[in-house]
């Protein structure tokens, strides 16, 4: 939580306590203030009204009398009254008379007004605090809380002191401030609830206007007396009307169907609260005529709005806060029941056997056992009863939607999805177990078949089991099941997509595997073909030429005395040898004979020497004795030889190296070939496949060969840091 | 295949002036064996032929030989391995490894010597002089 959030929470808590403190202050102040039990202006001493059954009437006071002195002290200077009889010097018309009258606490004289003020204020305070307690972080709830607390502060003084003359000046100001602020907040609140209206900029502009007008009206009210009152009432009226209109607009045009259902009660409450005071109190006050509705009734009337809000919160989950209330009521009922259960028998035992401790212990044990055994059963019944009251149905349907939506949102496997629809929904909605079948399925009696479509095709049918209480599905059930079915369709769409993706992935993997196999097969058959060609060359033309060469040699030996013929034969022999040399080279290129006779070590050494002679790059080769490498499987030997050939060819083409080190090492499980050059190097991509995109096709082909013999290939390089290729093959 | 052909040398009347030597040719190529036998006959050598190492081993066990000329590239057991086997059977037998290839003869010669052969020689270098060289080396070599 941020510091700002901490500060906000502290302020809200402080406000909650402050409003409560103000209410307490009003009670204490009224209790400690004393007055005559008639309507006496504390400034002028004029008695305005004398109730029939009051002590003042009994003593003979009349409306219009003016108190001049009390116990001989001028009324204006007289202080410290106590609840005793005092002598009042009264001027009536031109006469002066002395009456003996008692002072009484103002709270007692003013009791109906005080009680109605407490009722109204505590309701506003309580509903606001309750909403805030449930959703302390929600912006609209905070606005709602501020609105109710301002209204409470504005109303408490106004209602607790029906005669404005008894109201101290600071209370007047606090009251005006509270009501003005509440007026602005009403509009602010309905601009954000149930939906945010307008763009942020528009909202800011309107709110600036609203709060600005509030300040103007406040200044006029506090500065202009009678006309100020009219202007401020006009402002309040305008704001309440505007708020109602905004709310009706949001309800009609912008709210979701579910939102409308939740709002209906709130709107009813607001209209019922606002219209009578508007027509019978505010408008007459603005026009300057007498109000048609007494102040206390206006106060009591204003209680309707928060009560409707409370009912909406409880019954329609406005702000999503019915659950706590629901559970609280259940446990309150249970606690009360347990209390009664214990209290009754114990009172009987006390009455009839007060000293029988054994009976009391048995009773306690028996009752505890009874409570323990029946608790869960009772709780379920009470919960169902409370749910019936709360939701008008037989289960907690907002809870069902919330839970099932959450569960469906997490489904990516068909099995999970089926489990949610066939197990969890029936468990929450008290249904018999359902099933999900492919395509369309007719339902059995009492069941409900809901087709689930995706991309306009029915993909499955959700057969919802019958209600466990045996009743038919009601409209509420249908609605909630339809809602759940839509959620299930969305989840099914996701699952189908995931399934398609998986299938495609498997196909891609399979084709990639096939491709690799084909590649390996190609490499193998190419090597086989080359070996066969080399062998055919060796066994055929090369042997023939060797034989021819030998025959020529024999002929030459027979003809030492015929120099002409010998010369011709010698030339022929030279040609034969040249041809033989060419064929041998072809053979060696196809398949180095050394590989199959002297082994990989010797073959690599021979190739390295030749390569070094061609390129001028020095090569160091370190390997175990040739004999140890002769037993390598021919496939391993030839592929490692080709890999080394390819690496050396790459070095010659790209590396600009001066020195190459080749190292063969063999341990019990594997053979490692490391070829390191001191050339220019390159950036090795994290993914080997990217080598192809960078044009290093040789390295990619090299890896294919290594994979063919079950080995691994690591390339390490960096610009200007040479390159190391290491191949490890299991042997 | 077993063929003793010292009559050929007698018929051609080529007198090498050297004692008769018994040489075994081990090669899978029949044509080469035939041609080489002609060459050896000229040198007055008595020749035995074997088409693989197994046959050569049999002959080494059965007869007394002076020299075995073994081809390197043979299917199954190759010449290098064959040299080792023959030397194991008859440590005093002189063996020479030959091949139709002649690149990196130094490497082959080293390998041949390590296996116990006297030397390695490319097939197209085989002529009467070489064979006579073997014979004279034999006379010099202690028996």
Interface residues (C-beta under 8 A of the other chain):
Chain A: X538 X539 X542 X543 X544 X545 X546 X547 X549 X550 X551 X553 X554 X557 X577 X580 X584 X587 X588 X593 X594 X596 X597 X598 X602 X605 X606 X609 X626 X627
Chain B: X29 X31 X32 X35 X36 X38 X39 X42 X72 X73 X78 X79 X80 X99 X100 X101 X102 X103 X104 X107 X108 X111 X114 X123 X124 X126 X127 X128
